[in-house]
Amino acid sequence: MPKRKQFYDCGICGAYHPANWDGDCRDDANRFAPDQLDAKYGEDGWEEVPMPTWTSPSPQRFVPGGVTVHEYRLVAVKDIKPGDMIDLEGDQFADPKSERVEFDCELATVAEVMPETPSCIALGIEGVDVFGFPPEHLLRVHGHDAGYDDE
């Protein structure tokens, strides 16, 4: 039996990416819905694998704004701190239609973290607005400003 193609469910954008891919989530050629994968490979022609963690991704990979992928880390909203620099462009809660120009190629600074309910944490973004997120929702945090210890 031929080897099945492998894809991971991206915790950033909610799409599926090829297992060895480490590019920008907005690359439509590498983001798929399960029904698209079924149509392309058949229901038994692909499998879901865990989302990888990159400790030393290719330095040639860039996200808009010129920041390399390895300068970001995924952080659950419940662990975000004031002062964290986050990439909200295209985020399913803060910018679901990718229409907020203030997030285009820019990092947003967290001004305030406000637990609202057990299922919602509000993040106040400097000069922009306040957005509610599920506590386990993953955000892209600029690694050099986040103040987290390396794992």
C-alpha positions, 0 to 999 in steps of 0.5 A: 500500500502506498504511503499516505500523505501527511498533514497537520491541523494548524493551531494558528490558522485552523487549516491543514498544512503538509507535515514538513511545511514551515511557511506562512499560514496565508500561503493558499497553495499549502493550506487545505480543508479536510474535504479538499484533502479528501478530494485530492488524495481520497479519504484514505490517501492522507492522514493527520499528524501532530503539529510540529514544533520548530526549533531551528526552521529554515532561515529562508522562511519569512512572514510579512514584515520581514520577521523570520518564522523562528522569531515567533512562538505559539503561545496560548492566550492564557499565557500572554502577558502585557508587553507581548508583541503578537501577530494578529493578521488573519487571526480567526477572532481578531481579524477573521476576514483579514480586513484590519489594516492595522494588523497588515505586516505589523505586530500588535502590543498587548496592553492589558490581559483581562480574564472575562469568563472561564471561556474568554480572555480579553486582550487589550491591544495598544491603540487598536481595540479589545478582543476576546479569545478562548484561553487555549487559542494559540497566538503567534508571539514575537519570540524576542519580546515575549520574555519566555524561557526557551524550551 
